[in-house]
């Protein structure tokens, strides 16, 4: 894909946000808790929980935090009850934006998300208004300098890998949802440092933005990611490298 695709932009933005260690831990703990509540505390029998735990391990979350979150979800320990909510809408330039949240108070979260959209050149839509524009995929990015694309392809020949690409940031493996956990665990066992390791949504098509709209979209996505209850933010914008360099410069 030419230009700078959405998920690689978000990957870069997430790298800066993930430096806020407490915030990212909080988001992952919520996901572990909800996954354990929805599918039980057996990691092997609960794919969603296994993915959440693997994500926790990839950011070096202490095992005590992981175990406590699982116990809260399974009811062994008291804890807050979280509701899963997806918000959908459009940003500047017609870019589709989807926000997955886990909240203990929908009446607080909904207006906060709506304000972020409305005050930054976007508008919130109805459920299903943009979700059809995305496909569910597993994305695993190995930081640069640890292995080669050819060597990784050979390791993964027997697995259901949809694509492997490389750039200056590293090597990215794209998987089907059903094969994500198996491939993720294999790569993690190799001891590679990962900048991304999660089930996510990848746009089917992208919307190219000019400098003004690109700057606005980056701002709205960053604000949505910083919102306390948001877990993941997805968009289908595409920003040419020269425009991205101007914005980030």
C-alpha positions, 0 to 999 in steps of 0.5 A: 500500500502506498503512503502511510497506512492507518495501522502503521500510523497508529502503531507509531502513535501507540508507541508513544502512548504506551510509554505511559505504563500505568495507563496501558496496564489499566487498559489491559487489566480491564480486557483480562477481567472482561475476557475472564468473565465472558469465557472463564478463567481457563486460559487454554479454553478461552482464546480472548483471555489468552490473547489478553494475557499474551498482550500483558506479557508483551508489555512486561506486566507482572504476573500478580497483576494478571492473576488478580485481573483474572480472579476479578473477572471470574468472581474470585475477587470483588471488582468493578463490572465493565460493559463493552461498548463500541462507538462509530463515526467519521473524522475529518475528510470522511475517515471512518473511526471506531472506538472500543471501550470498557466502562463501568459507567456508560453515562460518563463514557458516551458523552465524553466520546461524543464531545471528542468527535464533535469538537475535533471535526468529526461526528459520531454515527449509529452502531454499524455505520463504519464497522463493515469497513474493517476486517478482524486480523491479528497483527504482530510486529517484531522490532527491527534488527532481531531477525529477517523476513525470510527467516521468519517466513521459514519459521511460519511456513506451517501456520495460517499467515496471511502476510509478512511485510517489513519496513524500518520499524520492523517485521509485521505478521498479519494473521487470521483471527483463529490462528493469531494466538498460536502464531503469537505464542510461537513468536513470543517464545523466540524472545523477540521484542514486539511493538505490537501484538494484538487482534485488531481491525484493519481497514478494507480500503483507506481514505487519503487525507491532505495535511490539514485533515491528516493533522485533525485526524491524528489529533482526534485519534490521539484524544480517543486513545487517551480517553480513560475507557477506550481500549482500542481506536481504529480508522481507515485514513491514509497519510502520505509520508511527506505529509506525515513528516511535516505534521510530526516535524 
